[in-house]
Amino acid sequence: MLFRKSSDSFFEMGIDGIDKYSTKASALKSFCKKNPDIKMHEVTSKVVEKYFKNELKNRSPRGVDSYKRSLKAIWNSISNEPNPFNVAIKIPDKENRVATTEDLKILVKAELEGMSDFYRDCWLLMFYLGGIDLEVLVRLKSNNIVGDRVNFNRGKGNSEAFCSNIILPQAQAIIDKYKEDYFVPIHKYIYREFRSNFSRRFKPVCKKLGLTVELTPKNVRHTFIDRAQNLLIDERIVGQIVGHKFKTTTSLYTNQFPKVVQDKAHAKIITF
């Protein structure tokens, strides 16, 4: 019985019951791809350290740390033996998460094809529309447009924040490119798979373009807000655009800014 347990496939033991689109599944597949057909008793600290050392050459430290935590949890769920994934990974104090003005210029001008071009369009459209989330973009349709504005609810956590943002020419050009009921045809894909592929497959494109940051759906918002801060735009105006819920004393006595003020700030942020 002990021999059979130690000889079981680590992948088959670990993947059982895990969502195939989860970080745990991605981490397990990555580890087993680098260590094909590895058995439970073959997963040692030495093998794990070698895997993480190689991963750090191609992935961000935070991404590797996420994989480490996932693999550690998987091991704990299937074995009572000492956890070989309990190794230290050095994580920088701060990781660059925003695109620079030069990054944005390069991104816009780059000649891309296929899915790389589609990921670029999605990232830029999220940025142009006010740093919106991917889960918002996937559901935006022509009936969200009222005049020259796009209206939507940004559902995050337990709150709903209504946003009404101007559609500036940069955004309109991308919407016109696809000419569908949806702004962009993400609905044709399995959403979680699309989101995962977006984050994973667009990174090497960014590296090839020489960008200072790997662009993902998450750092669209960070980039939009960071540019607003550098332009010294009032955070309450920015919050109105991106759908923040303020709980400060000042916000209790401040009405929303007029749309003309919001739109002027919005245009300033996305112009480079």
N, C-alpha and C positions, 0 to 999 in steps of 0.2 A: 504493500500500500504506500509506504514512504517512497519507494522507487518510482511508482507510477505518478505520485504527486509532483515530485521534483522533475520528472521528465515531461510534464505537460507543457504545451506551447504557451509562452507568455502572452502572445497576441490573443489566442483563442480564449484564454482564461480572463484576460483583461477586458476584451471587447464585449463580453456577454452582458447584456442589459444596458449598454451605454448608447446614448443618442449618437448616431453616426455623424452628425454635424457639430457636435460639441467639441470644446477645446480638448477634453480628455481623449476623444477619439482621434483627433488630429495629432496629439502628442504621442499616443500609442502607435499610430501608423508611421509617424516619423522615426521613432526609435526602432521599430521593427524593420523598417525599410533599410536602415543603416546596419541592422543586426538580423538578417533574414533567418527565419526558422529558429530563433533563439528560444531555449527552454528555460523554465523557471530557475533551475539550479545554475544556469549559465549567466544569469543576470547578477553580476558582481559590481562592487564599487568601482573596480578598475575599468570595467566595460562602460559603466555609466559616466565616469569622469571623462573618458575618451570621447564618448558621444557628445557630451555638453561642450567639450573643448572645440570640437569640429562645428557644432551648431553656432557657437559664438562668433565664428568667422563669417557666417551668412545671415544671422538673425540678430535682432536687437537684444541686449541683455535682459530687458523686461519681458520680451517674448520668450526667451529661453527660460527665464524664471517661472513664467506662466506654465510652460511645458513641464518644468521640474515639479511644480506643485501638483499638477495633474497626474503625472506618473507616480509621484509619491502616494497620492490618494488612491490610485488604482491598486498599487501594491498592497497598501494597508487593507483594502477591501477583499483581497484574494489570498493573502498569506499572513501568517503569524511570525514569520521569520524576520530577522533584522532587515530594515528597509535600505536597500542599496542606493536609493535615490535621495537619501538624506545627505546630500553633499552641498557644500557652500558655493554659491555663484556670486561673484562681485557685481553689484548693481550700481551704476553711477547715481550720484545724488540727484542729478537733473538730466532728463533726456529731451533733446530738441523735438518739439511736437508741432511747430508751426512753420509754414512755408514763408520764405522771404519774398520781397518784391521781385527779385531777380528770378527766384524759383517760379513764380507765377508767370512771368514774361516768357520764360523758357517753355513752360507747360503749354501755354496758349499757342506758341509758334511751332511747336514740335510736330513733325510729320509722323503720325501714328496710323496704324491700320487695325482692322478687326476689333477684338475685344479690348485691346489697349486703347483704341480710340474711344470706344464706348465708356470705359472706366473713366477716361479723362473728361468726357462730356458730363458724366454723372457728377464727378467731383466738382468741376467748375460750376455746374448748374446749382448744386447745393450751396456753393460759395456765393454765387451771384444773387441767389434768392434770399440771402440773409443768414448763411451758416446753418441751414436746416439739416435735420437728421435724415439718414438714408430711409428710415421707416416712414418718414413723412413724404419724401420724394417718390417712393414706390406707389403711393396712393393718389398723387396729385393728377387731376384730370382737367379737361377743358371747363367743366362746370365749377371748378374752384376759382376761375378767373372772373372777376367783376371789374369791367372797365380795363384799366391798366394795372390792376392789382391782383395778387393771388391771396385768397383767404383760406386759412386752414387752422386746425387745432393741433397744437404740439402736445401730445399726451406723453408725459414723463412722470414716472412714479405714480402718485395718487392724485395728481393735479392735471388740469387741462388749461392750457394757455392759448388764447385766441390770438392769431397773428394776421395782419393784413399788410403785406409787403408789396412795394412797387416792383413791377417787372421791367427792369431796365433793358436797353438794347442788347447787352451782352447775354442776358438770360433768354431773351426772345429769340435770338439767333439760334440757340441750341434747341429750343422748343420747336421752332419752325423746321429745323433739320429733320426731325423725325415725323412730323405731320401725322400724329396719331391722336386718339382721344386722350391717352395718357401722355404726360410730358415726355417721358422716356419709357421704352418698353421693358422695364424690369419685371413687370408682371408675367412675362413669358417664361421666366425662370423660376425655379424653386428658390424662394427668397433667402432662406438661411444659407443655402449652397452658394447663391450669388454673392451674398455679403462676405462669406468666407473666402471665396475665390478672388473677390475684389481686393480684400486686404492682403492676400497672399501673392497673387499674380501681378499686381500693379507695382509692387515694391522693386522688382528687378528693372522695370521700365524706368522708374524714378532714378535708380542707380545709374542706368545707362545714360540718362539725360544729364547726369551730373548735378542733380538737385541736392540740397543740403539736408533734406528730410524725406523719409519714405511716406508718401501720401496714402492715407487710408480714409474710409468714411468718417472715422472719429475725429481726425484732426482738421476737418473742414471748419468745424465750429470754433476750434481753438485758434485757427488762423484768422477767421473773421473777427473774433473778439480781440485778439492780440493787435491786429492792425488798427482797430478802433481805439484801443488804449494808447498806441503810439501816436495816433493823430489827435489825442487829448479830447476825444468825443465823450460827452457826458454819459456815464454808465447807465443812467436811466433811459436814455434814448436807445442805447445799444440793447438794453434789456427788453425794450418795447419791440425791437426788430426780431431778436432771437427767441423771444418768448420766455423770459425769465420771470419768476415770481418773487418780487422783492418783499422782504419782511422787516425793512428798516423803518425807523421812526419817520424819517423824511418822506418815504414813499407813501405813508398814510395820508399826508397832507398835500400830495402832488398829483394832479390830474395827468392823464396821458398827454404827451406832447402832440401838437398838431401834425397831421400827416406831412405837411410841407417841410417841417423841421426834420421829421423822421426820414423822409425821402432824400433830403439834401445830405444827411449824414450817411445814409445807405450808399448813395452814389459815390461819395468821397471814399468810402472804405473799399469799394470794389474797383476803383479806378487806379491804374498803375501804368 
